[in-house]
Amino acid sequence: MPEIVSLGEPLVEFNSEAVGGPRAGSLYSIGFGGDSSNFAVAVSRLGGRSGYLSKVGADSFGGLLQDLWHEEGVDASAVIVDPDHPTGLYFIMRYGATTEFVYRRAGTAASTLSPADLPDGWVEGAKLLHTTGITQAISTTASETVFAAIERARAAGTKISYDPNIRPAIWPIHTARAVARHTISLVDIAVPNLEEGRLLTGYEDPRAIAAELLELGVPLVVLKMGGSGAIVATPEGLEPIPSLPVRAKDPTGAGDTFDAAFAVATVEGRDPVDAATFAAAAASQVVQNLGAVHPVPTRRQADALLEELRAASSA
């Protein structure tokens, strides 16, 4: 049985790196995305027992995702294959220094997730459940599935981490804010980034953001701040977390790897500060490369990055 279970929408990625922008005859590399799937893969690479709950289409793209999870050691045995709805796709269109993301996610298999799709025992048997705001945004039934999973986890004593991952292009910001704030009141760990914290609270200062989110009732807030590190906040106080000084190329997937590393360390029994330091180290590798999945570090690489971060912080 997986110890860390995530729930949500997987996507197949088509990435164009043509100079001057995509055009007839451009080549696309195939990759993978979807915050919850990225999380599941990262958990496995970092040494955790990872399980994933979702739906994919009965198409070649769904097959590619299932191959990915198998190769990465993610338990996807409960993923449902839907013959009536397609697997979600997205395209990365690069125009010099400008990057455009184009999604084909309406009416996908994952958007039809419903509480009845949750398998018995998976959430209850896990040590940690991870959910995200994107899953809540893709459809009403998917949002209901998130809340059903949270209810099961709370009843079973399974820890719950939540990344609001707010995407204004998917749903109105006032709806996203209301749903995310309510969800944060139900979970054990909230892991927003700084911009999301500002959207959720109206504050600019990281400490004020963390304090406001704690007021919602969540006992632990980890505010991700990219190159500025992170803040670990509890009702007892706040602790800054350093970051490795790296040259960032692409932030895609770094937050998902941070979430996964924090979850793995938490399940292993590390305290929140140690867990967040490990997470910051692991995420530093992702931002130095293109793509959400390929640059995710292995556990050995993440441990080496952690030692490097500790050495840099004590110098």
C-alpha positions in Angstrom: 0.0 0.0 0.0 1.4 3.5 -0.9 2.4 5.7 2.0 2.0 8.9 0.1 -1.0 9.3 -2.2 -1.8 12.1 -4.6 -5.0 12.8 -6.5 -5.5 14.9 -9.6 -5.0 15.6 -13.3 -2.1 14.2 -15.3 -1.2 15.8 -18.7 1.0 14.9 -21.6 3.3 17.7 -22.7 4.4 18.8 -26.2 7.3 21.2 -25.9 8.4 23.3 -28.8 11.8 24.9 -28.7 11.9 26.2 -32.3 13.8 29.5 -32.7 11.3 32.2 -33.6 8.4 30.2 -32.4 6.5 27.1 -33.5 5.7 27.0 -37.2 4.9 24.4 -39.9 7.4 21.6 -39.6 8.4 22.4 -36.0 9.5 19.5 -33.8 8.0 18.9 -30.4 9.5 16.9 -27.6 7.0 14.8 -25.6 7.0 15.2 -21.8 4.7 15.0 -18.9 2.9 17.4 -16.5 0.1 17.8 -14.2 1.0 19.0 -10.7 -0.3 15.9 -8.9 1.4 13.5 -11.3 4.6 15.4 -11.1 4.3 15.1 -7.3 3.7 11.3 -7.5 6.8 10.8 -9.7 9.0 13.1 -7.4 7.9 11.2 -4.3 9.0 7.9 -5.9 12.4 9.3 -7.1 13.0 10.7 -3.7 12.5 7.3 -2.0 8.9 7.4 -1.0 6.2 4.8 -1.6 4.1 6.7 -4.0 0.5 6.1 -5.2 -1.6 8.0 -7.7 -5.4 8.3 -8.1 -6.7 9.7 -11.4 -8.4 8.9 -14.7 -6.9 8.7 -18.2 -8.3 8.2 -21.6 -8.2 4.9 -23.4 -5.8 6.5 -25.9 -2.0 6.5 -26.6 -1.5 9.5 -24.3 -3.0 7.7 -21.4 -0.7 4.7 -22.2 2.3 7.0 -22.2 1.4 8.2 -18.7 0.8 4.7 -17.4 4.2 3.7 -18.8 5.8 6.7 -17.0 4.3 5.8 -13.7 5.3 2.2 -14.1 8.9 3.1 -15.0 9.1 5.6 -12.1 7.8 3.1 -9.5 4.5 4.9 -8.8 1.6 2.6 -7.9 -1.0 3.6 -10.4 -3.0 0.4 -10.1 -6.1 2.4 -9.1 -5.9 4.8 -12.0 -9.1 4.4 -14.1 -9.0 4.1 -17.9 -12.0 6.0 -19.3 -13.0 4.9 -22.9 -15.3 7.9 -23.4 -13.0 10.8 -22.5 -9.5 11.7 -23.7 -6.3 12.2 -21.8 -5.4 15.9 -21.1 -2.7 17.6 -23.2 -0.7 20.8 -23.1 1.6 22.6 -25.4 4.6 24.8 -24.5 5.1 27.4 -27.3 8.4 29.3 -27.0 8.9 32.6 -28.8 12.4 33.7 -27.9 12.3 34.7 -24.3 8.5 34.4 -24.2 6.7 31.1 -23.3 3.1 30.4 -23.9 1.2 27.4 -22.4 -1.8 26.1 -24.4 -4.0 23.5 -22.6 -6.4 21.0 -24.0 -8.1 19.8 -20.8 -11.8 20.5 -21.2 -13.8 17.3 -21.1 -10.9 15.1 -20.3 -11.0 11.8 -18.4 -9.5 13.4 -15.3 -12.2 16.2 -15.3 -14.8 13.5 -14.8 -13.3 12.3 -11.4 -16.0 11.8 -8.8 -16.0 10.7 -5.2 -17.2 7.2 -6.3 -13.8 6.9 -8.1 -11.9 6.9 -4.8 -10.8 3.3 -4.1 -11.5 1.8 -0.7 -8.5 1.9 1.6 -6.1 4.0 -0.4 -6.6 7.3 1.5 -7.2 5.6 4.8 -4.1 3.4 4.5 -1.8 6.2 3.5 0.4 8.2 5.9 -0.1 11.4 3.8 -2.6 12.6 1.2 -1.6 15.4 -1.2 -4.2 17.5 -3.0 -4.1 20.6 -5.1 -6.2 23.5 -6.3 -5.9 22.6 -9.9 -7.8 19.4 -9.2 -10.5 21.5 -7.7 -10.5 23.9 -10.6 -10.9 21.4 -13.5 -14.5 20.5 -12.7 -17.2 20.5 -10.0 -17.0 16.7 -9.6 -13.2 16.7 -9.3 -13.5 19.3 -6.6 -16.0 17.2 -4.8 -13.6 14.3 -5.0 -10.9 16.3 -3.3 -13.2 17.1 -0.4 -14.3 13.5 -0.2 -10.7 12.4 0.0 -10.0 15.0 2.6 -12.9 13.8 4.7 -11.7 10.2 4.5 -8.2 11.3 5.4 -9.3 13.3 8.4 -11.4 10.4 9.7 -8.5 8.0 9.3 -5.9 10.2 10.8 -4.0 10.5 7.5 -2.0 13.7 7.2 -3.1 16.1 4.4 -1.0 18.5 2.5 -2.5 21.0 0.1 -1.0 23.2 -2.6 -3.5 25.8 -3.8 -1.7 26.1 -7.1 -4.0 28.9 -8.2 -4.4 29.3 -12.0 -6.7 32.3 -12.8 -6.9 31.0 -16.4 -8.9 28.0 -15.2 -11.4 29.6 -12.8 -12.3 33.0 -11.5 -9.9 34.3 -8.8 -12.7 35.0 -6.3 -13.8 31.4 -6.6 -10.3 30.1 -6.3 -9.6 32.2 -3.3 -12.8 31.1 -1.5 -12.3 27.4 -2.2 -8.6 27.4 -1.4 -9.1 29.3 1.9 -11.8 26.8 3.0 -9.6 23.8 2.0 -6.7 25.2 4.0 -8.9 25.2 7.0 -9.3 21.4 6.6 -5.8 20.2 6.1 -2.6 19.7 8.1 -0.1 21.3 5.8 -0.5 24.2 3.4 2.2 24.8 0.8 1.4 27.8 -1.3 4.0 29.9 -3.1 4.4 33.6 -2.4 2.2 34.9 -5.2 -0.6 32.5 -4.2 -0.2 33.6 -0.6 -0.7 37.2 -1.8 -3.8 36.3 -3.8 -5.2 34.4 -0.8 -4.6 37.0 1.8 -4.2 40.4 0.2 -0.9 40.9 2.1 2.5 41.4 0.5 4.8 40.6 3.4 5.5 36.8 3.7 5.2 36.9 7.5 1.8 38.5 7.3 0.7 36.0 4.7 1.8 33.1 6.8 0.1 34.5 9.9 -3.2 35.0 8.0 -3.2 31.5 6.7 -2.5 30.1 10.1 -5.6 32.0 11.3 -7.7 29.8 9.0 -6.9 26.8 11.2 -4.1 25.0 9.4 -1.4 24.1 12.0 1.5 24.3 9.5 2.2 26.7 6.6 5.2 26.3 4.3 5.4 29.4 2.1 7.6 28.8 -1.0 9.5 31.8 -2.2 11.7 30.5 -5.0 15.2 31.9 -4.9 14.5 33.5 -1.6 13.9 30.1 0.1 10.8 29.5 2.2 9.2 30.2 5.5 8.0 27.5 7.9 5.2 28.9 10.1 3.3 27.4 13.0 1.4 29.0 15.8 4.6 28.9 17.8 6.6 30.9 15.4 8.3 31.3 12.0 11.5 29.9 10.6 13.2 31.1 7.4 14.6 28.4 5.1 17.5 29.2 2.8 17.8 28.3 -0.9 20.8 27.3 -3.0 22.1 30.1 -5.2 21.5 28.6 -8.7 20.8 30.0 -12.1 17.1 29.4 -12.7 16.1 28.4 -16.3 12.6 27.1 -15.9 10.5 27.0 -12.7 8.0 24.5 -14.1 7.5 21.6 -11.6 9.8 23.0 -9.0 6.9 23.6 -6.6 5.7 20.1 -7.1 9.1 18.6 -6.3 9.3 20.8 -3.2 5.9 19.5 -2.1 7.0 15.9 -2.8 10.3 16.2 -0.9 8.5 17.8 2.0 6.0 15.0 2.1 8.7 12.3 1.9 10.7 13.9 4.7 7.6 14.4 6.8 6.6 10.7 6.5 10.2 9.8 7.5 9.7 11.7 10.7 11.7 14.8 10.1 10.6 18.0 11.7 9.1 20.8 9.4 12.3 22.9 9.3 14.4 19.9 8.3 11.7 18.8 5.8 11.5 22.2 4.2 15.3 22.5 3.9 15.4 19.1 2.2 12.6 20.3 -0.1 14.3 23.5 -1.0 17.5 21.6 -1.9 15.6 19.1 -4.1 13.6 21.8 -5.9 16.9 23.7 -6.7 17.8 21.1 -9.3 14.5 21.3 -11.1 14.6 25.1 -11.8 18.0 24.7 -13.5 16.6 22.6 -16.3 13.6 22.5 -18.7 10.5 20.4 -17.9 8.6 19.3 -14.9 9.6 15.6 -14.7 13.0 15.0 -16.3 15.0 17.2 -13.9 13.5 15.8 -10.7 16.4 14.6 -8.6 16.9 11.1 -7.2 17.2 10.6 -3.5 21.0 10.4 -3.7 21.1 13.6 -5.7 18.7 15.4 -3.3 20.8 14.3 -0.3 23.9 15.7 -2.0 22.1 19.0 -2.7 21.0 19.1 0.9 24.6 18.9 2.1 25.5 21.6 -0.4 22.8 23.8 0.9 23.8 23.3 4.5 27.4 24.0 3.7 26.4 27.2 1.9 24.2 28.3 4.7 26.8 27.8 7.4 29.6 29.5 5.4 
